[in-house]
Amino acid sequence: MQSAPKTTASTPLKRLALHSTTTCSAQATSYGKCILATYTDVRKDSCKQEFEKFGQCLRQAVRLLQVS
């Protein structure tokens, strides 16, 4: 039985997903809590600050992955 070919394109994405969930968990939790608290009364930029912190953390995680 042959195994499916391993694609190298998914490897960096998997590494990013693993790294970002461990590194950015506090920011992701904060953003998620904000979304949960405001989902019935959604307004533009209601969770902007939390989203920006989460995005900044993810960008930093990508930079760290590119270096290593």
N, CA, C and O atoms as CSV, one atom per row, in Angstrom:
chain,resi,resn,atom,element,x,y,z
A,1,MET,N,N,0.845,-1.177,0.000
A,1,MET,CA,C,0.000,0.000,0.000
A,1,MET,C,C,0.892,1.243,0.000
A,1,MET,O,O,1.837,1.335,0.783
A,2,GLN,N,N,0.588,2.188,-0.874
A,2,GLN,CA,C,1.375,3.412,-0.962
A,2,GLN,C,C,0.793,4.475,-0.045
A,2,GLN,O,O,-0.421,4.579,0.126
A,3,SER,N,N,1.679,5.253,0.534
A,3,SER,CA,C,1.203,6.372,1.346
A,3,SER,C,C,1.070,7.598,0.466
A,3,SER,O,O,1.709,7.703,-0.581
A,4,ALA,N,N,0.242,8.510,0.899
A,4,ALA,CA,C,0.034,9.740,0.136
A,4,ALA,C,C,1.328,10.538,0.127
A,4,ALA,O,O,2.052,10.555,1.123
A,5,PRO,N,N,1.626,11.199,-0.982
A,5,PRO,CA,C,2.851,11.998,-1.040
A,5,PRO,C,C,2.778,13.175,-0.063
A,5,PRO,O,O,1.748,13.833,0.087
A,6,LYS,N,N,3.888,13.400,0.575
A,6,LYS,CA,C,3.961,14.500,1.531
A,6,LYS,C,C,4.223,15.797,0.775
A,6,LYS,O,O,5.158,15.888,-0.019
A,7,THR,N,N,3.395,16.787,1.029
A,7,THR,CA,C,3.584,18.066,0.352
A,7,THR,C,C,4.360,19.008,1.257
A,7,THR,O,O,4.064,19.132,2.446
A,8,THR,N,N,5.341,19.660,0.689
A,8,THR,CA,C,6.142,20.580,1.484
A,8,THR,C,C,5.407,21.896,1.724
A,8,THR,O,O,5.747,22.626,2.655
A,9,ALA,N,N,4.412,22.210,0.905
A,9,ALA,CA,C,3.673,23.460,1.066
A,9,ALA,C,C,2.884,23.479,2.374
A,9,ALA,O,O,2.734,24.536,2.985
A,10,SER,N,N,2.383,22.337,2.806
A,10,SER,CA,C,1.595,22.310,4.033
A,10,SER,C,C,2.473,22.328,5.274
A,10,SER,O,O,1.992,22.687,6.348
A,11,THR,N,N,3.723,21.960,5.169
A,11,THR,CA,C,4.602,21.926,6.333
A,11,THR,C,C,4.784,23.299,6.969
A,11,THR,O,O,4.621,23.404,8.185
A,12,PRO,N,N,5.108,24.350,6.236
A,12,PRO,CA,C,5.232,25.657,6.881
A,12,PRO,C,C,3.922,26.131,7.504
A,12,PRO,O,O,3.927,26.768,8.558
A,13,LEU,N,N,2.810,25.823,6.858
A,13,LEU,CA,C,1.521,26.216,7.404
A,13,LEU,C,C,1.239,25.483,8.709
A,13,LEU,O,O,0.746,26.079,9.667
A,14,LYS,N,N,1.545,24.215,8.746
A,14,LYS,CA,C,1.360,23.447,9.978
A,14,LYS,C,C,2.264,23.986,11.082
A,14,LYS,O,O,1.841,24.104,12.232
A,15,ARG,N,N,3.505,24.314,10.733
A,15,ARG,CA,C,4.417,24.880,11.741
A,15,ARG,C,C,3.895,26.216,12.240
A,15,ARG,O,O,3.957,26.498,13.437
A,16,LEU,N,N,3.380,27.042,11.335
A,16,LEU,CA,C,2.825,28.332,11.737
A,16,LEU,C,C,1.625,28.139,12.656
A,16,LEU,O,O,1.500,28.821,13.673
A,17,ALA,N,N,0.753,27.221,12.302
A,17,ALA,CA,C,-0.434,26.970,13.126
A,17,ALA,C,C,-0.036,26.519,14.525
A,17,ALA,O,O,-0.579,27.013,15.513
A,18,LEU,N,N,0.890,25.601,14.615
A,18,LEU,CA,C,1.336,25.121,15.918
A,18,LEU,C,C,2.018,26.234,16.710
A,18,LEU,O,O,1.729,26.426,17.891
A,19,HIS,N,N,2.907,26.952,16.071
A,19,HIS,CA,C,3.648,28.019,16.743
A,19,HIS,C,C,2.715,29.145,17.182
A,19,HIS,O,O,2.841,29.654,18.295
A,20,SER,N,N,1.792,29.533,16.328
A,20,SER,CA,C,0.920,30.657,16.660
A,20,SER,C,C,-0.074,30.304,17.755
A,20,SER,O,O,-0.450,31.169,18.546
A,21,THR,N,N,-0.507,29.047,17.817
A,21,THR,CA,C,-1.454,28.690,18.879
A,21,THR,C,C,-0.774,28.605,20.229
A,21,THR,O,O,-1.417,28.831,21.254
A,22,THR,N,N,0.491,28.289,20.257
A,22,THR,CA,C,1.188,28.262,21.540
A,22,THR,C,C,1.717,29.638,21.907
A,22,THR,O,O,1.664,30.030,23.072
A,23,THR,N,N,2.223,30.368,20.935
A,23,THR,CA,C,2.818,31.675,21.197
A,23,THR,C,C,1.761,32.758,21.386
A,23,THR,O,O,1.920,33.635,22.235
A,24,CYS,N,N,0.703,32.707,20.617
A,24,CYS,CA,C,-0.294,33.782,20.608
A,24,CYS,C,C,-1.594,33.390,21.306
A,24,CYS,O,O,-2.642,33.971,21.026
A,25,SER,N,N,-1.540,32.434,22.193
A,25,SER,CA,C,-2.776,31.962,22.816
A,25,SER,C,C,-3.448,33.036,23.662
A,25,SER,O,O,-4.676,33.120,23.677
A,26,ALA,N,N,-2.681,33.854,24.360
A,26,ALA,CA,C,-3.277,34.904,25.195
A,26,ALA,C,C,-3.999,35.937,24.333
A,26,ALA,O,O,-5.107,36.358,24.665
A,27,GLN,N,N,-3.375,36.346,23.226
A,27,GLN,CA,C,-3.986,37.311,22.324
A,27,GLN,C,C,-5.200,36.723,21.629
A,27,GLN,O,O,-6.207,37.407,21.446
A,28,ALA,N,N,-5.111,35.457,21.240
A,28,ALA,CA,C,-6.241,34.796,20.589
A,28,ALA,C,C,-7.413,34.673,21.555
A,28,ALA,O,O,-8.564,34.871,21.166
A,29,THR,N,N,-7.127,34.352,22.791
A,29,THR,CA,C,-8.178,34.238,23.807
A,29,THR,C,C,-8.849,35.575,24.047
A,29,THR,O,O,-10.073,35.658,24.141
A,30,SER,N,N,-8.047,36.618,24.144
A,30,SER,CA,C,-8.596,37.959,24.364
A,30,SER,C,C,-9.492,38.380,23.204
A,30,SER,O,O,-10.577,38.921,23.418
A,31,TYR,N,N,-9.043,38.133,21.990
A,31,TYR,CA,C,-9.839,38.466,20.806
A,31,TYR,C,C,-11.116,37.631,20.767
A,31,TYR,O,O,-12.195,38.149,20.477
A,32,GLY,N,N,-10.990,36.354,21.056
A,32,GLY,CA,C,-12.156,35.480,21.064
A,32,GLY,C,C,-13.192,35.892,22.104
A,32,GLY,O,O,-14.394,35.854,21.842
A,33,LYS,N,N,-12.725,36.282,23.269
A,33,LYS,CA,C,-13.648,36.739,24.318
A,33,LYS,C,C,-14.362,38.013,23.902
A,33,LYS,O,O,-15.548,38.184,24.185
A,34,CYS,N,N,-13.651,38.902,23.236
A,34,CYS,CA,C,-14.266,40.140,22.760
A,34,CYS,C,C,-15.339,39.831,21.718
A,34,CYS,O,O,-16.438,40.384,21.769
A,35,ILE,N,N,-15.020,38.955,20.783
A,35,ILE,CA,C,-15.998,38.569,19.756
A,35,ILE,C,C,-17.219,37.933,20.407
A,35,ILE,O,O,-18.354,38.248,20.049
A,36,LEU,N,N,-16.986,37.045,21.354
A,36,LEU,CA,C,-18.086,36.376,22.041
A,36,LEU,C,C,-18.965,37.373,22.793
A,36,LEU,O,O,-20.188,37.237,22.812
A,37,ALA,N,N,-18.350,38.356,23.400
A,37,ALA,CA,C,-19.095,39.338,24.179
A,37,ALA,C,C,-19.909,40.289,23.303
A,37,ALA,O,O,-20.905,40.853,23.756
A,38,THR,N,N,-19.488,40.468,22.054
A,38,THR,CA,C,-20.142,41.466,21.206
A,38,THR,C,C,-20.845,40.881,19.984
A,38,THR,O,O,-21.311,41.639,19.133
A,39,TYR,N,N,-20.934,39.561,19.871
A,39,TYR,CA,C,-21.460,38.977,18.630
A,39,TYR,C,C,-22.932,39.305,18.381
A,39,TYR,O,O,-23.373,39.269,17.233
A,40,THR,N,N,-23.692,39.619,19.407
A,40,THR,CA,C,-25.108,39.936,19.186
A,40,THR,C,C,-25.303,41.394,18.780
A,40,THR,O,O,-26.358,41.767,18.266
A,41,ASP,N,N,-24.286,42.210,19.014
A,41,ASP,CA,C,-24.362,43.627,18.672
A,41,ASP,C,C,-23.068,44.042,17.967
A,41,ASP,O,O,-22.308,44.879,18.455
A,42,VAL,N,N,-22.850,43.434,16.820
A,42,VAL,CA,C,-21.604,43.645,16.086
A,42,VAL,C,C,-21.547,45.067,15.538
A,42,VAL,O,O,-22.489,45.554,14.914
A,43,ARG,N,N,-20.439,45.700,15.785
A,43,ARG,CA,C,-20.172,47.040,15.249
A,43,ARG,C,C,-18.759,47.063,14.694
A,43,ARG,O,O,-17.879,46.346,15.169
A,44,LYS,N,N,-18.557,47.877,13.707
A,44,LYS,CA,C,-17.243,47.987,13.102
A,44,LYS,C,C,-16.224,48.398,14.157
A,44,LYS,O,O,-16.462,49.310,14.949
A,45,ASP,N,N,-15.097,47.716,14.153
A,45,ASP,CA,C,-13.966,47.989,15.031
A,45,ASP,C,C,-14.256,47.767,16.514
A,45,ASP,O,O,-13.535,48.286,17.366
A,46,SER,N,N,-15.302,47.001,16.834
A,46,SER,CA,C,-15.607,46.781,18.249
A,46,SER,C,C,-14.510,45.974,18.949
A,46,SER,O,O,-14.322,46.123,20.157
A,47,CYS,N,N,-13.800,45.142,18.233
A,47,CYS,CA,C,-12.706,44.365,18.815
A,47,CYS,C,C,-11.388,44.674,18.106
A,47,CYS,O,O,-10.498,43.827,18.031
A,48,LYS,N,N,-11.278,45.864,17.604
A,48,LYS,CA,C,-10.113,46.251,16.803
A,48,LYS,C,C,-8.812,46.134,17.580
A,48,LYS,O,O,-7.822,45.629,17.052
A,49,GLN,N,N,-8.799,46.585,18.807
A,49,GLN,CA,C,-7.577,46.558,19.607
A,49,GLN,C,C,-7.103,45.117,19.831
A,49,GLN,O,O,-5.916,44.821,19.695
A,50,GLU,N,N,-8.023,44.238,20.170
A,50,GLU,CA,C,-7.675,42.835,20.397
A,50,GLU,C,C,-7.218,42.172,19.100
A,50,GLU,O,O,-6.273,41.382,19.098
A,51,PHE,N,N,-7.894,42.498,17.995
A,51,PHE,CA,C,-7.521,41.942,16.706
A,51,PHE,C,C,-6.119,42.398,16.297
A,51,PHE,O,O,-5.331,41.603,15.785
A,52,GLU,N,N,-5.812,43.664,16.520
A,52,GLU,CA,C,-4.486,44.176,16.162
A,52,GLU,C,C,-3.389,43.508,16.986
A,52,GLU,O,O,-2.322,43.198,16.456
A,53,LYS,N,N,-3.636,43.284,18.266
A,53,LYS,CA,C,-2.645,42.603,19.102
A,53,LYS,C,C,-2.440,41.166,18.640
A,53,LYS,O,O,-1.311,40.677,18.593
A,54,PHE,N,N,-3.533,40.492,18.298
A,54,PHE,CA,C,-3.446,39.121,17.803
A,54,PHE,C,C,-2.697,39.083,16.469
A,54,PHE,O,O,-1.830,38.234,16.264
A,55,GLY,N,N,-3.030,39.993,15.573
A,55,GLY,CA,C,-2.351,40.065,14.280
A,55,GLY,C,C,-0.875,40.358,14.416
A,55,GLY,O,O,-0.056,39.784,13.698
A,56,GLN,N,N,-0.529,41.247,15.330
A,56,GLN,CA,C,0.875,41.586,15.567
A,56,GLN,C,C,1.631,40.353,16.068
A,56,GLN,O,O,2.761,40.098,15.649
A,57,CYS,N,N,1.013,39.603,16.952
A,57,CYS,CA,C,1.635,38.384,17.457
A,57,CYS,C,C,1.837,37.369,16.336
A,57,CYS,O,O,2.890,36.738,16.253
A,58,LEU,N,N,0.840,37.209,15.479
A,58,LEU,CA,C,0.970,36.275,14.361
A,58,LEU,C,C,2.077,36.695,13.400
A,58,LEU,O,O,2.836,35.855,12.917
A,59,ARG,N,N,2.167,37.987,13.125
A,59,ARG,CA,C,3.242,38.471,12.244
A,59,ARG,C,C,4.610,38.196,12.862
A,59,ARG,O,O,5.547,37.820,12.158
A,60,GLN,N,N,4.724,38.382,14.167
A,60,GLN,CA,C,5.972,38.090,14.855
A,60,GLN,C,C,6.274,36.589,14.784
A,60,GLN,O,O,7.425,36.195,14.597
A,61,ALA,N,N,5.261,35.770,14.928
A,61,ALA,CA,C,5.456,34.316,14.845
A,61,ALA,C,C,5.954,33.913,13.460
A,61,ALA,O,O,6.813,33.040,13.338
A,62,VAL,N,N,5.420,34.544,12.421
A,62,VAL,CA,C,5.873,34.256,11.054
A,62,VAL,C,C,7.331,34.654,10.899
A,62,VAL,O,O,8.118,33.912,10.310
A,63,ARG,N,N,7.696,35.810,11.417
A,63,ARG,CA,C,9.096,36.256,11.334
A,63,ARG,C,C,10.011,35.266,12.036
A,63,ARG,O,O,11.076,34.934,11.517
A,64,LEU,N,N,9.609,34.791,13.209
A,64,LEU,CA,C,10.435,33.830,13.945
A,64,LEU,C,C,10.570,32.522,13.188
A,64,LEU,O,O,11.632,31.900,13.222
A,65,LEU,N,N,9.522,32.091,12.509
A,65,LEU,CA,C,9.574,30.856,11.731
A,65,LEU,C,C,10.490,31.005,10.512
A,65,LEU,O,O,11.171,30.057,10.123
A,66,GLN,N,N,10.502,32.183,9.925
A,66,GLN,CA,C,11.332,32.406,8.751
A,66,GLN,C,C,12.817,32.400,9.131
A,66,GLN,O,O,13.666,31.992,8.340
A,67,VAL,N,N,13.114,32.852,10.339
A,67,VAL,CA,C,14.498,32.902,10.802
A,67,VAL,C,C,14.994,31.510,11.152
A,67,VAL,O,O,16.147,31.174,10.880
A,68,SER,N,N,14.132,30.698,11.755
A,68,SER,CA,C,14.570,29.363,12.189
A,68,SER,C,C,14.529,28.340,11.093
A,68,SER,O,O,14.871,27.179,11.319
